[in-house]
């Protein structure tokens, strides 16, 4: 009887140990953790590795954009595992930050051109830019009508599942920033085409 009890205890211990070993985080859990880290540090999304925490719009405007970016909502589903590769779909809902940026730039450019021709100083032009962005942010809807689904790739390694290059995934960054990255890219292309 003692031997039987010892065998049962050994099997129970082995089962507990094996269950503990298999408690590796799923691809879905890993993606959720990564996205939560972005929600608490939206500055890293906007500034990337740039040491200067300034994109030239003034501290108040930039803080408002960061706050809007942190407010995104998301759902994670459709996990597919294929060997040491996996994909997870992330659907992001947020405010139309890109449209707000486009509106602010349009308003600023329409005023700045006349001011520049009239001999306005750089400080006056900068003040007009801040005014245009502050007004556009204050007037924009707080409804989360911008929605995109992005597929996130993961690879399984010695340390479990790891997200592949989400920091540089332009589609993800554009979704989280409510279309802002796409608008900025379009503007860069427009300005480079006119040179």
C-alpha positions in Angstrom: 0.0 0.0 0.0 2.8 2.4 0.8 4.4 1.8 -2.6 1.0 2.5 -4.2 0.7 5.8 -2.4 4.3 6.7 -3.3 3.6 6.0 -7.0 0.4 8.1 -6.8 2.2 11.0 -5.2 5.0 10.8 -7.7 2.5 10.9 -10.6 0.7 13.8 -9.0 4.0 15.7 -8.6 5.0 15.0 -12.2 1.6 16.2 -13.4 1.9 19.4 -11.4 5.4 19.9 -12.8 4.4 19.3 -16.4 1.4 21.6 -16.0 3.7 24.3 -14.7 6.0 23.9 -17.6 3.2 24.2 -20.1 2.0 27.5 -18.7 3.7 29.4 -21.4 1.9 32.5 -22.6 -0.1 32.1 -25.7 0.5 34.3 -28.8 -2.7 36.2 -27.9 -1.5 36.9 -24.3 1.9 38.0 -25.6 0.3 40.4 -28.1 -2.0 41.8 -25.4 1.0 42.5 -23.1 2.8 44.3 -25.9 -0.2 46.5 -26.8 -0.8 47.3 -23.1 2.8 48.5 -22.9 2.1 50.9 -25.8 -1.1 52.2 -24.1 1.0 53.1 -21.0 3.8 54.7 -23.1 2.2 56.3 -26.1 5.2 58.6 -26.4 7.2 55.7 -27.7 4.7 55.3 -30.6 4.9 58.9 -31.6 8.6 59.6 -31.0 10.1 56.2 -31.6 13.8 56.1 -30.7 14.2 59.9 -31.1 15.7 61.3 -28.0 14.0 64.6 -28.3 10.5 64.3 -27.0 9.3 67.1 -29.3 7.7 66.9 -32.8 7.5 70.7 -33.1 3.9 71.3 -32.1 4.4 72.7 -28.6 4.1 70.8 -25.3 0.3 71.3 -24.8 -0.6 70.2 -28.3 1.8 67.2 -28.2 0.4 66.1 -24.8 -3.2 66.2 -26.3 -2.1 64.0 -29.2 -0.3 61.6 -26.8 -3.5 61.5 -24.6 -5.6 60.8 -27.7 -3.2 58.0 -28.8 -3.3 56.4 -25.4 -7.1 56.2 -25.6 -7.3 53.6 -28.3 -9.3 50.4 -27.7 -8.5 47.0 -29.1 -9.6 43.4 -29.4 -7.3 40.4 -30.1 -8.6 37.3 -31.9 -8.1 34.8 -34.6 -4.9 33.2 -33.2 -3.3 30.8 -35.7 -0.3 28.7 -34.7 1.8 27.0 -37.4 4.8 25.3 -35.8 7.1 28.1 -34.5 5.2 30.8 -36.2 1.9 32.4 -35.2 -0.4 35.2 -36.2 -3.0 37.1 -34.2 -5.5 39.7 -35.5 -5.7 43.0 -33.6 -8.6 45.3 -34.2 -8.0 48.9 -33.1 -10.6 51.6 -32.5 -9.7 55.1 -31.8 -10.4 58.8 -32.7 -9.9 60.2 -36.2 -6.5 61.7 -35.2 -5.3 61.7 -38.8 -8.3 63.7 -40.0 -7.8 66.2 -37.2 -4.1 66.6 -38.2 -5.2 67.1 -41.9 -7.8 69.7 -40.8 -5.3 71.6 -38.6 -2.6 71.6 -41.4 -5.1 72.8 -43.9 -6.3 75.6 -41.7 -2.7 76.6 -40.8 -1.4 76.6 -44.4 -4.3 78.7 -45.6 -3.4 81.4 -43.0 0.4 81.0 -42.9 0.8 81.7 -46.6 -0.8 85.1 -46.3 1.1 85.9 -43.1 4.4 84.9 -44.6 3.8 87.1 -47.6 3.0 89.9 -45.2 6.4 89.5 -43.4 5.3 87.6 -40.3 8.0 86.4 -38.0 8.8 82.7 -37.4 7.3 83.1 -33.9 4.0 84.4 -35.4 3.9 81.5 -37.8 4.6 79.1 -35.0 1.8 80.7 -32.9 -0.6 80.3 -35.8 0.3 76.6 -36.1 -0.3 76.0 -32.4 -3.6 77.8 -32.6 -4.7 75.7 -35.6 -3.8 72.4 -33.9 -5.4 73.4 -30.6 -8.6 74.4 -32.3 -8.7 71.2 -34.4 -8.1 69.0 -31.4 -10.7 70.8 -29.3 -13.3 70.5 -32.1 -12.7 66.9 -33.1 -15.1 64.2 -32.1 -14.2 62.0 -29.1 -16.0 59.1 -30.7 -13.8 56.2 -31.7 -14.8 55.9 -35.4 -11.4 55.0 -36.8 -11.1 51.2 -37.0 -8.4 49.0 -38.5 -7.5 45.3 -38.2 -3.8 44.4 -38.3 -2.3 41.0 -38.4 0.6 40.6 -35.9 3.3 38.0 -36.5 5.0 36.1 -33.7 7.9 33.6 -33.6 8.5 30.9 -31.0 12.0 30.9 -29.5 13.7 29.7 -26.3 11.9 32.3 -24.3 8.4 31.5 -25.7 6.4 33.6 -28.2 7.8 36.9 -29.3 6.1 39.6 -31.4 8.0 40.3 -34.6 8.9 44.0 -35.3 5.7 45.6 -34.0 7.7 48.8 -33.2 8.4 49.2 -36.9 5.0 47.9 -38.2 3.7 51.0 -40.1 0.2 49.5 -40.4 -0.1 49.0 -36.7 1.4 52.4 -35.8 -1.1 54.0 -38.3 -4.0 52.2 -36.7 -3.1 53.1 -33.1 -2.6 56.8 -34.1 -6.0 57.0 -35.8 -4.5 57.4 -39.3 -2.0 60.0 -38.3 1.0 58.2 -39.7 -0.7 57.8 -43.1 -1.5 61.5 -43.2 2.0 62.5 -42.3 3.5 60.2 -44.9 1.1 61.5 -47.6 2.2 65.1 -46.6 5.8 64.2 -46.8 5.3 62.7 -50.3 3.3 65.8 -51.4 6.1 68.1 -50.2 8.8 66.0 -51.7 6.9 65.9 -55.1 6.7 69.7 -55.2 10.5 70.2 -54.7 
